[in-house]
């Protein structure tokens, strides 16, 4: 019995170490929403869906700091399906705000997709599209690592980012990422086009 337990412990250590490293690696390299749920609570926000997610908080900070030196904008926008303006998004925002915030600045973007509802269903929160998405399901929005999000909402395997590091995917055009200030950013990969050699044709 003791030998069996010892073997079980020995063979469990390596997978647990790999899993632990994958979670730590994921927090820095994930291209999903994970980083927005692991960053600290904030005092000022850009809110909305995917169009707002592209807004740069740093550019806005450079304008606001002369009047609001203590603000630091954070982009807490997701997609039309994850963060339309319903109760679940509001609850998530309230959890993300620092309790001591007094002079917060909130930029609320408005676009049709953030306000629309399914006309085939009643306009009631129980039927809203975001109810089964990560913004609604994640109760802890400022913990790192966020185990709840990884098991409840992260769609790829937990080792997915680590696997891509070991075996990089081919023909990548761009690498999406969530920056430290919450902005959605796509790094364009430059590819050199190989010139084809032209050989002179021979007439027979």
Order of alpha helices (4+ residues) and beta strands (2+ residues): alpha-beta-alpha-alpha-beta-alpha-beta-alpha-alpha-alpha-beta-beta
